[in-house]
Amino acid sequence: MARAKNKVASRKRRKKILKEAKGYRGGRKLYRAAREAVEKGWQYAYRDRRTRKREFRRLWIIRINAAVHEHGLSYSQFMNGLKVLKIEINRKMLSELAINNPEAFEKIVKNVKKKLGK
């Protein structure tokens, strides 16, 4: 009696990996190398979904700090002033304001400076 190999499922599993490895170069078109490369790619993707959040937060803080320094405040003083004034704007929006709408950002900074007595 012939051994059952479940060829349909095996082929489907391999095609899924090879499709995922589309565009990879060299021997990564071969199943084993493709599987290893794809699995490593998934690991990087999982890790970097978390890293991306950290990197964007750092970028927003750098931008806010640069914009606030132009008005004679430090980032920490500015953020403290926002808390005191109970202004709840997240860092992403503050960064966007500083870049795209400097007049509105300047008004916020003036309110903070007034509250802090600077």
N, C-alpha and C positions, 0 to 999 in steps of 0.2 A: 504494500500500500504506500502511496506517495505521501511525503511529508507536507503538511499544510504550512505555507510560508506567509500567508496573508499579504500577498503582493500589493493589493490595492492600497492598504493602509500605509505600507512601507513607502510606496511610490509617492503617495500624497504627502507624507511627512518630509521626504527628501525634497520634493518640489517646493514645499513651503520654505524650507531653509535656503534653497538655491534662489528662489525668487527674492528672498530677503537680502541675499548677497549680491543682487544685481548691481553692476557697476563696480564691483570690487575687481582688483587687478591680479594678474598672475595666476598662480595655482589655486586661488580662492574661488575659482569656478568649479573646482573638484569638491565633492560633497564633504569630505572630512575637514579639509582646510576651511571651507565655507562655513561649516557648523561652528568651528572654533572661533572664526572671525566674527560671526554673527552674535554668538554668545558673549564674546568680549565687548562687542558694540552695545549689547543690551546692558551690560554691567556699567559701561561708561554713561549710557543714557540715564540709568537709574540714579547714579551718583550725581551726575551733572544737573539733573532736575532740581536737586537741593542746592547745589553750588550756585546755580544761576540766580536764585533768590538772594543769596548773600552778596553776590557781585553787583547786582542792581542796587541793593540797599547802599552799598559802599559808594557807588557812582552818584546816587542821589545826594548822599551826605557831602561828598566832595563838591558837587555843584552848588548846593545850598551854602556851604562854608565859603566858597569863592564869592558868591553873590552878596553874602552878608558882610564879608570883610570890606567890600567896597563902601559899605555904609558905616564902618567903624565898630562892628560887633564881631564877636566870635560865634562859632556854631553853637557851643554849649550855652552861652548867654542868650542867644536867640531862641533856642528850643525851650529854655527855662522861662523866658518871657512869654512864649506862646502858651505854656502850661498855666502861668499865672493869669493870663488874659482869658483862659479857657477857650482858646482857638484850637479846634481839632481838625487840622489839615494834615494829611499824611505826607511823608517825605517825597513821594513820587509827584504829588500835585504841587508841592512847594518848589520842587526842582523845575517842573514844567512852567510854573509861574515865573520863576527867575529867568528862564530862557526866553519864553514866548511873550510874556506880559510884564516887563520890568516895572511899569508904572504901578500896577496892582501890588507887585511884590514890595515895592518901595513903601507903599502905604502901610502894609503889614509891618515892615521893619520900623517905620516911624511910630506906629502904635506901641510896638514892643519897647522901643527906646524911651518913649514917654513914660510907660509903665515902670521901667527899670530906673528912670531918672538919669538918663545919659544924654 
